[in-house]
Amino acid sequence: MTAIDESREAAVPAAPGVSAVEFREAMGHFATGVAVVTSIGDDGEPVGTTANAVTSLSLDPPLLLVCFDLSSATLQAIRGHGAFVVNVLGHRQRHLSANFARRGLAAAWDGVRHRRGPTGSPRLDGVIAVVECTVEHALPGGDHEIVVGRVRHVETDGDGAAPLVFWRGGYTSLDGGLPA
């Protein structure tokens, strides 16, 4: 653990507050991949949410982290189930991103092909990568919760597929144009 030098921190001049709008605008300039994070609810039914706050954390042991809004039904399911899947979307899966970005569970799974992975969490068919995890840690993060997952299984199937990229409030391709 790293100690924080409080005398150095006190020397930093106080800056005016940054609004949520300003922060969102600035972070919108950071391009991210898009994933659907899935788990199983207390009722045994699949749940999922679109997420771009996903990143690798450690290679040894293999860990990743995902950030969830505290009101997320998927977060509640992960807390109960103890496992989840990060389904990495390709550029042709924009419809899945939009589908799972909706609030609530209504019709989110209608017509969505999936199967259960080794932890019982749903794995979406046709995604470019699947990373199946068990919960290692959960940490507070303001109006979000940071869930650290221990990677238990991975699969890739993205030969020739381009990733779905989110940048400045919309989808884009790696060359800056809109994906087909």
C-alpha positions, 0 to 999 in steps of 0.5 A: 500500500502506498502512503499519501503525503498529506503535506503535498496534497495540501499544497495543491490549490483548491480548484473550482468544482467540476460539474457532472456535465463537464466531467462527462464531456471530458471523459467522452473524449476517451474512446472505449470498447462496449460490452454487455455484462450479464449475470443471474438474478435471484429468480434464476433469470438472466440480467444484463447491462451495457457497460464501457467502464470495463478494464483489465486490472492484473495478469497474475492473477487475472483480474478485471474491473467493471463499474456499475451504477448503484441502482443497477439491477445487474449489480444486484444480481452479481452481488447475489450470484457472485459471478458475471460475464463480460461479453465484448461486442463487435461493431455489428452488435450495436443493437445489443448495446442499445438493447441492454442500455435500457433501464429495467428488464422488460424485453431485454432478453427477447430474441437474444441468443445466449447460453450459460457458462461455467459459472452459470452466467449468460454468455451472449452468442456471437460476441467477439470475446467472452470473459467469465468471472467470479467476484473477487472484491467490491469497492465503493466508487461514488455513485457507482460500485467497482466490482473486481472479477477473477477471470475464470474462463475466456473465449474469443471469436472475433476473427475479422471482426472490428470492435464496437467503439464508443466515443463522444456520445456515439458509436464510431470505428477505429478509423473515425467513420461510423461502422457498417 
